[in-house]
Amino acid sequence: MTVFGLVSAVAGFVKVRYLIDKAVIDNMVFRAHYRITSAILFASCIIVTANNLIGHPINCIADEKHEHVINTFCWITYTYTMPGTLNKPIGSHVSHPGLGIDQGEKTYHSYYQWVPFMLFFQGILFYMPHWMWKQWEEGKINMISEGMRGANMDNKTERQARASKLVQYIVETLHLHNSYAAGYFFCEAMNFINVVGNIFFLDTFLGGAFLTYGTEVLKFSQMNQEDRTDPMIEIFPRITKCTFHKYGASGTIQKLDALCVLALNIIHEKIFIFLWFWFILLAVLSGLALLYSMAVVLLPSTRETILKKRFKFSTPTAANALIRETQVGDFLLLHLLGQNMSMMLFTEVLEELCRRLHVGSSSSASPASVPSAPSTLEMSPIYPEIEKFSKDTEI
């Protein structure tokens, strides 16, 4: 029950942290890295460190007088199996898969000491690009979209006033968001590099067995019962051997050959087969998201298509002209704003922006039809108090 309590605490943290009304500053694939993957890795770390789930992590069959010593020794050093005995009949030729007479090749296993640390470290790695982007972003989208996120505002006057202030900010900072966009695309590239790097990191950690782990498990499930060897037992053996040397009563060196039960490997094999499929899926999605971002940066036609198709900006001429007048950084700012607003409000913002920039079908509008632009002061939260004070002074 302790394990479930700890995991519930992590789940509660995720629920409280991510259901707060904050601006969305990234895409779904980006969030899959720092929300889902980090939570999976931290929860896995908690599970493998909770010994009461499966009992002691290692139990070795040895002399009762030295049982505790041998358990500790085999846990802090290593155990081993013999891959040449994996396919031999159990009971007649070998006692357990991978065990036999100490002859031939040996595979040493010491990774189980480091699994909790490795999972925790990976969780931090998957959170780092998000942390870097938050520092770079500095809450810009959250501040400028305050009061405009979520459902439509029923008050048309208030909606137009807020949209006008937002557009004024965009106009005043036009072409100044390219470094902002560079930070986002850099962190997105870091996500892709991170997930691919973690796949190879796990492969090295497990002695070169992780890259083909998932495919071997799938192949195993389709083989005949008598011909197949479980790859999960080969990589995460449940029974291993451990050799302990000690001095006897006369000072001679005695060799104790112990069989050790690694009960924790029943958890490890499930965690890593899930991580194999999840990392492969995440790597594919991250690669596609990176290609999408490259198309946004390199192809203005892609940015125009996004305005028309995703955000339903129904004025093709204005969309084309708006893309010509803005740069990649401006478009990313508009894209993130569009994710946080209702479609109707964002369309009004785009139309107002076209009027301010005198582009598209709105460029022929007379100056009198264009609403007056609020100053930078009007974007400040203290502006209503200043305006009220001015009116009182006039009276």
N, C-alpha and C positions, 0 to 999 in steps of 0.2 A: 504493500500500500504506500510505502514511502516513495517508491518510484513514481507511482501515478500522481502522488501529491506534488513531486518536483516537476513532472511534465505539465501538470495542470497550472503550476505557477508560471512556467514559460508561456503556456497558451494564454493565460490571463494577461501577461505582460504584452503579448502580441496583440490581443484584442483591445486592451486599453490604449496601446500606443498608436494603433493604426486606424481606429475608428474615430479619432479626434478630427474635427472639421478643420483640415489643413489643405492647402492647395496641393494639387498633383503636379509634380515637377519632373516626371519621367514617364516612360511607357510601361506596358504590362510586362515585357520581357525583363526590363531593368528591375522592376519590383520583384520578379520571380527570383532574382539573385539574392537580394538582401532581406526580403521578407520570408519567402518559402524556404529557400536553400539554407540560409543561416539558421532558421528555426529548426529545420530537419537535423542539421549537424549538431546544434547545441542539445537538442532533445536526445539524439543518439549518444552524445557524450555523457549525458545524465544517466541513460539506461545502462551503459556498459560499466559505469562506476558504481552502480547500486548493486552490491554483492548479494543482498538478500533476495534478489530476483531468482538467482540460480544456485545459491550457496557459495562456497568458496571458489574462487576463480581457477584454482589448480589443486588437485588431490593426487598424491603419488602413493603407490603401493610399495611400502618399504618396511624395514624393521620398526616396530612400534616405538622403540626408544629414540629413533632418529626421524620419526615421521614429520614433525614440525620443521626440523632443520632442513630436511630434503625438500619439503614443499617450498620453503622460502628460497633455498638455493636454486631450484629449478625454475622458479618464477623470475628471479632477478638475473639469471644467466640466459639459458636457452634450453630448449628440448629439440629432438630431431626425429625424423621418420626416414624410411628407406623407400624411395619411389619405385624401385625395382620389384617390390613385393605387393604393390597395389592391386594387381590383377590375379593374385594367387588365391586359391580357395580358403575361406575363413573356417577355422576349426580343424582342418586336416593339415594345412601347410603353414598357415600363419594364424596368430591369435586375434589380430585386428588388422584392418587395412593399413598398409604402410609400415607394419612392424615385422621383425624377423631377426635372424642372426645378424650380428654386426659385421656384415660383409658388403662390399660394394659401395655405391654412392649413397651419401646421406644428405638430406635436406634439413637445414637448421631453421628453427622457428623461434624468433625472439621479438617479433612485431607486437605480440599481445601486450607487452609492457607499455607500448607507446600509443596504442589506439586511442585512448581518451584524450591525450595531449594533441594528437594529430587531428582528431575530429574538432576539437575546440579551436585549434589554429586555423583549420579550413573555414570554420564558421566566421572567424574574424576576417579572413581573406575575402570571403564573399560579401562581407559588409563594407569593406574598405572603399570600393568605388563609390558607393552611395554616400559615405561619410565625406569623401573628397568633393563630391558634387554639391553636397549641402554647404560646405564651407565656401565653395566657389559661387554658388547661387545666392547665398546670403539672404534668403527669404524674399527675393524680389517679387516673384509671382504671387506669393501669399499677401504681400503688402498692397500691390497695385490692383489685385482682384478682390480685396476685402469688401464684403457686402454685395458682391456680384456673383458669387459662386452658388451653385445649387439651382433651386427652382426659379421660375420666372417671377419678377417683381410685378405686382398688380398695378402699382402706381406708375403710370406712363411717364409723368413728369420727372419723378425721381429716377426712373430707369434711364431716361434720356440725359439727365444731368450727370449721373455716374458714368455713362458711356462717353459723354463729352469730355469729362475730366481724364478718363483713361486714354482716349484718343489724343488729347493734348500732350500727355506724357509720352506717348509713342512718337508723336510728331517732333517734340522737342529733343528726343534721344534717338532720332532716326540715324541709322548707320553706326551707332555706337555700341551695338550688342554682339559684334563678331567675336570678341574675346569670350563673352558669355557663352556663345554657341560652341566655341572651340573647347571650352571646359567640359561641356556636356558630351560632345562627340568623343573627346579623349576618354572620359569615364566609361562611355559605352563601349569603346574599343578595349578598355581595361577589363570589362566584364567578359568579353569573348576570350581574351588572352588568359584571364583567370580560370575560366572553366576548362579550357583546353589544357592549361598548365597543371590543373589539379588532377586531370585524368592521367597525365604522365607522372605526376608526383605519386599518385596512388600505385601506379604500375611499378615504380621504383621501390616504393615502400613494401609492396607484397612480392618482391623478387621477380618482377617481370611477368606476373600472372594476371594483372588486372585488365589489360587491354583486350584480352580474349575471354575474360571471365564470363561475361554475359552470353556470348555465342556458344561457349562450351557447355554452359548450363542448359541452354535451349537444345543443343545437339544431344545432350545426355537424356533429356526428357523424351526424345523421339527414338531412342535406341532400344533394342531388345534387352530384357531384364538380365539375361545371362552374359551379355557382351559389354555392358556399360560399366564405367567407373565414374563414380560421383566426383565431379571436379570441385565441389564445395568441400568434400572431405579431404581431397588432395591439397587444397590451399589452406583450409581451416580444419586440420585434423582434430578429432575429438579425443583420441588416445595417442600419446607420443611416448618416447623413451627419454630417459635422462640418466646420465652417469655421474655418480658422486664418489670421490675418492676420500678416504680417511686413513688415519693410522690405527693399526691394531694394538693389542696389549704388548706385543713384543717389538713394536716400532716398525713393523712391515706395513706397506701400503695396501690397503684393502679397497676393492672396487665394488660399489653398490650399483647395480643396474635396476633402475626403477621404471615402472610404467606409470605415466601421469595422465589423469583425466583433465582435459581443458574444457570444462563445461561452458565457459564464456564464449567459446568458438561457435556454439549453436546460435548465439546472438550475433556474433561478428559476421557469419556467412549471410544472414538475412539482411543486415545493414548494408553490406557491400554489394550484394546483388541488386538491391534497390538503388543504391548510389550509382551503379554502373548504368542502369537504364535512365535514371534521372539526369545524370551528367551528359549522356549522349543526346537526349532530347533537348536539354538546356543549351548545349553547344550548337545544335542545329538552329534552334530559335534565335540564339544570340548572333549567329552568322547571318541569318536572314535579316535581323534587325540592323546589323551593321551595313549590309548591302542597301537596305532601305535608306539609311542615313547618308550613305555615299551618294545615292541617287538624288537625295534632297540637296546635298551640297553642290553636286556637279551639274545637275540638270534642272534648269528653271522650269521646264515643262512639267516635271514631277511636282514641284511646289504648286504650280497652277492647278494640276489635276487634284491635288489634295484639297485645295480650297473649294473646288467645284464638287467633288465626289464625297469627300468625308464631311466637310463643314457646310455643304449645300449652299454655297454662295452662288446664287442663281443669275449673276450678271457676268457672262463670259468676258465681255470687253473690259469691264472693270477689273476682273480677276487677273487678266493678262497684263493690264496696265499697272496694277498694284504690284505684281511680281517684278516688273521692270523697274519700278521706283524703289523697291526695297532690296535689302541684301539678306544673306543667309541668317545672320544674327537676328534681324528684324522678323524674318519668317518664323524662326524657332520661338521667339517671344510670342508671336501671334498664335502659333500652334499650341503652345502650352496654355495660353489664355483660353483658346477654344476648348481644351479639355476640361476646363474648370467652370465654364459658363453654359447656360442653356443655348440651344441652337438659335433661338430667336434673338436673344440678347447679343450673341456674338455676331450675328448677321448685321444687326444695327451698328455694332462697333466697326465692322468692315465697311459698311456703307458710309458712315461718318468719316472714317479714315480716308476713303476715296474722295469725299467732298473736300476735306482739308488739304489733300495733296493735289486736288484738281486733276484727277485721272479718271479714265473710263467714261461712262455715259454721264457721270456727274460733273465732268469738267466744264460743261457748257452752262452750268448753273450760274446765275447772277450772284455777285458778292452778297447782295442783300438776303439771298436765300440761305446763305451759309451761317450757321449759328456762331456767335462770338466765342472765341477760344478762351477757356479759363487759363489763368496764369499758373505758374508753378506753385504759388502760394495756395491756390485753391485745391491743389492735390494734397495739402497738409491736413491732418485730422483736426487741427485747431482752427481751421478757416471759419467754420460756422460761428465760433465765439468772437473772432475778430470782426466778422461782418455785423454781428449783433451790436457789438460795441460801437462801431462806426455809425450805425443808424441811431443809436441812443444819443450820440454826440451831436448829430445833425439836429435832432429835436431840441 
